[in-house]
Structures are given as C-alpha cells and as structure tokens.
Amino acid sequence: MWKVKTKFILLLIAACFKAALLLHPDQVNNYERLYELGMTFYRQEFWEECSKYFDLALKDYHFHRNSVINCRLKCYNGNDDFTLINLETILETANCVRLCKKKILGPRAEEEISNHITKKFEDRAPYNYLSFCLYKVSTCTCKYQLEKII
C-alpha cells in the first residue's frame, strides 16, 4: 500500500512539474499548448486537470478563430469586383489583417500553430477528450462519495 501511495505522489509531482514547465509565465499559452497539457493529464489519468485544460484549449481556439474571422471581415473593405483587385489592394488587406490580429491577440498573433493540431480542433477531437475527462471526474467523485458513506 505504501508503494502505491508513493508512486501516486511521484506521478502527481511529475505532472505538476511538467505543467509548470508548459505554462511558464514567459511563454505565450495558445490552444496548442493547452491541448498538449490536457493530453498530458489525460494520459496520466488526472481527470480534473485534463478537463480544465481541454476546456481552456477549446475556449482559446474559438477566441483565436473568431478574432481572425472578424479581422478578415473588417479588412475586406467590401470590394465585390474581384477583377479589379490589384497587388496594392491585396497587400493593404494583408497588412490590415496582420495589424488587427496583433492588436486583438497580442504576442500570440506571431505564433504559428501546427496544422495537425488545428485539424484536430476542426475535427472536434478535443470535445471527445473533454467529455471523457468530465465523465471520469463525475464517476470518480461518485465513487469517492460512496466510499465516504460506507
């Protein structure tokens, strides 16, 4: 029994240390890092932390995506005649979008998110992980409450 408790404590310390490294205050935390942290806790079966970071990752993904869409709409300028678009218009629009993203997202606007992570969010995979983590949290809580009663 003592070995099991020691192993659990060591795993918990290792997970917290890894989380501290991933969420260093000098680093910008985007949905890719939050997703990776959620996956770390998922693999280690820390369900509350898992659900927390998948939820944060999903919120950040939607914020990022909506910010980019709003910037593109703002900078489009309503030019409906695509035959008259010239290089100057394209460059002005691109610069407008870049500045808008920088204003809204701050330093995160400069970071590149890997395509395979973005694809996972588009395929809604984090929702599956989040729902499983939430399920495990609820079942673990119920078991804990039953153990306290008995």
Buried (B, 14 or more C-beta within 10 A) or exposed (E): EEEEEEEEEEEEEEBEEBBEEBEEEEEEBBBBBBBEBBBBBBEBEBBBBBBBBBBBBBEBBEBBBEBBEEBBEEBEEEEEEEEEEEEEEEEEBEEBBBEBBBEBBEEBBEBEBEEEBBEBBEEEBBEEBBEBBBEBBEEEEEEEEEEEEE
